[in-house]
């Protein structure tokens, strides 16, 4: 499956990030804990340069807890502090502030040396579509400040948000990059960072089941009562049969079944799943 995705507004976002870097102290990179590698835009390294950065592993409650710890350790080795986050629950804002302040220690030392009273940290929020940036911002700000939706690309304009917690947030639209390999494209599609409308959802689901057979066979059995040793197509059809996804003439409704399986994964009903290891 070849998937390339680079709408015009995403090119504009890249330029906005570059132009607004000087306005902020640190960048918060929101990634999807289920796909920590695929949900990191490789262009950001070039764009951000040496700007201090903090990684927020969002949707960690949907990801494999053991693998979450592996990724936190990996990012630490890479010199980037990271913390787990479930943006749908109360966020520990003080922890985010403390992590950011530690990265900005030189700045705060200069401020203290000048006897200036300024504890505010200005943060830019970046991330791919559907990583949960807007939900995160609204949670931290304790009010609806950013547009939220379960479709990629809902946030489309620059927004400054004051939180009342010595943190000011600069929101940016979700941005992907011009081209990616097949595995990355699949991972982005599984998690809905790429819209279902531009992929073949039946083929996508078959690929997903092959991945589940390899990494999380017990989840398939527990959720659907299917034999994970069977070929992926047979598992697909078994799920259709068990869920009553049958059309006239007795044929399987592959599209409806695909939606059932992918929705179960995206909502966590299929269990805590991480598609990538460090």
N, C-alpha and C positions, 0 to 999 in steps of 0.2 A: 504494500500500500504506500504510494507516494503522496505525501501531503506537504504542500508548501503554502505558507500563510503569511502575508505581509501587507495588510490593508494600509491605505494612505494615512489614516489617523495614527497608526503605529509608528510610521516614519516620523510624523510630527512629534509624537511623544518622545522619541529618542532625542530630538533636537531640544525639546523643552527641558528634559532632564539635564542635558549638558549646560543649557543656559542658566538653570536655576540652582546648580550645585553650590555656587558661591553664597546663596542665601541660607544654607543650612549647615549645621555642625556635623551631622552624621546621617547615614542612610540606613533605613530599616528595610531589609530585603525579605519580603514575605514569600515563603515557598510552601509547596504542598508536601507534607511529611510522607505521603504515600509514594511520591516520585521526587525525592530530594535533588537528584541530578537533572532530570528532565525539566523540572520546573524552575531551574536557574537559567536565566538568559545569559548566554556566553558573551553577548555584546556589552553587558554591564561592566565587566572587568576593564574593558577599554574605555568606556564612558566615565566610570567613576574614578579611575586612576588610583591615587593613594588616599582617597577620601575614607575616613573611618566608616566601618560598616558593622552592622549587627544582623544576624540571620534569625528570623522568626519562623520556626517550623510549625506552620499552622495545620489544623486538622489532624493533630497528633493523636487524637482520640479515635480516629478512623484507621490509624496506621499501627503496625506491629510494634508493641512496646519494646521488645528486645532490640529490634532494628533501629528504633528511635535513638536508643542509647549509643548504638554503633555510629550513627550519623553525627550526633553531638560530639563524640570523641574525634571523629574524622575532621569536622570543621575546626575544632580546637587545634588539631595538629596543623591545619592550614593557616592558623593565625586569625581566625574569625570566630568571635564568640557567638554561640547559638543557644536558643532557648525554645522549649516546647510550648505550644499554645493551642488552646481550643477556643477559638474566637466566639463560639456560641455561649460560653460560660464567662463568669466574671474574670477579667484579666488582672493579673498582678502588675499594676502599673508601676509600682515602686521598684519592682525587680527590673523592669525594662529601663527605668530611669537609672538605676544603679549600674547596670551593665553598660549603658551608654556613657555614663559619667566616668566609669573606669577607662573606657576607650578614649575619653577626652581629658584625661588627667592633666596633660600639659596645658590645655586651655584654662582649666580651672585653677591651676597653679599660678598662671599669669594674672588671672582675675583677682585672686586672693592677694597676690603681691602688690596689686594696685589698690587694695581695699575697696574694690567695686562689688556691690551687692547685686549679683545677677546669677540666679540659679537656673534660668530657663535654658532648655536644650531644644534647638530647632531640628526637627527630623524630617527627612524626605522618605515617603513610603513608595517603594517600587515592587513590582511583581508581575507575573504573567496573568492573563485573564483567568478569573475564577479561582484564584489562590486564596481569596478571602480578605483582600485588602480593605474593602469598604466596610465589611462586617467588623473587622478588627478596629478600624478607626471609630466607628459608631460606638463600639463597646468601650473603648478607652475614653472617648469624649462624653460618654453617658447620655448621648442624645443622637438623633438622626442627623448627621452632618454630611454624610456621603451617600450617593446613590448606591443601592444594593440590589443585586439580582443574581439569579442562578445561571444567567447567560453570559458568555464571554463578552468583554468589551462594554459593560454597562457604564463604568466610570469613563468619561470622555473629556473632562475639562479639569484644569488645575484648581485645587481647592486648598485654602489654608484653614486649619481647624485648631482652635485653642481648647485645651482640655482642663484647665484649672488645676493642673498637677505639675507645674513647671515644665510642661512639654507642649510644644507647638508642632503640629503635623502638617506637612505639605503633601497632599495626595496627588498622584499622577495616574493616568489611565494605564490599564494592563497592556503590556507590550510583549509580543513574540518577536522572533527573528526570521530573516528571509528564508533559510532552508535548514532542515534537520534530517537526521538519518531516520530509517524506518522505525527503529525501536523507540526513539524519542517521540516521533509522531504518533505512534500507537499509545504510548503512555499518556501523552497530552490528550488524546481522544478518549481513552478510558475514563479519565478524570473530568472530562467535559471542558477542559481548557480550550479545546477545538470543538466547534459546534457539530452536533450529530448531523446537521443538514448537509455538511460538505464532505462527509465520509460515507462509505457503504457500511451501514450499521450491522448488517448480517455478517459480513466478512470480519468486521471489527470484533464482534462477539465471539466468532469462531476462534480468532487469535487469542482473545481474552481467556477463553476456556482452555486453550492449550497451555497458556501461562499458569492458570490455576491448577491444572493437572500436575504441573511440574513443581510448583511452589507451595500451594495450599489445597491439596486434594481433599483433606479432611473437611474443609469449609464447604466444598461442593456437596459432600455426602451429608453433612449436618443440615444444610439449608434445604437441599432439594431431594435428599434420599436417593441419590444416583450413585452409580459405581464409577469412581474416578479413574479406574483402570481402563475403562472403555475409551475408544477414540473420541475426540472432541465433538465430532458431528453427531455421534450417537448420544452423547451427554446432552447436547443441544436439543435433540429431538425428545429425549426422555423428560427434560424440563418442560418442553412444550406440552407433552402428553399429561404430565402431572399437574400442570397449571391450567389445563383445558384450553390451550392456545391452538385450537383446531378450526380450520375454515371449511366451507362447504365442500363436500366430496371427500372429506377425511384427511386432507393435506394439512401439514403443520403450518401454523402462522409464524414464520421465522422472524418477521419484523416485530410482532407483539412480544415474542419470546426474548428477542434481543433487548427490548426495552425493559422487560422484567429483570433480566440478569444484570444489565448495566445499572439500573436504578438500585437494585439490591446492593451492588458494590459501592456505588456513590453515596448511599445513605448509611452504610455500615451494617446493613442487615446480613450481608454475606460474611461478616466478621472483620476483625482488624487485619488489614492487608497492606503490606508495603511491596511495591513492585520492583524496587531497586535496592541493592546492597552496596555499601562503600567498596 
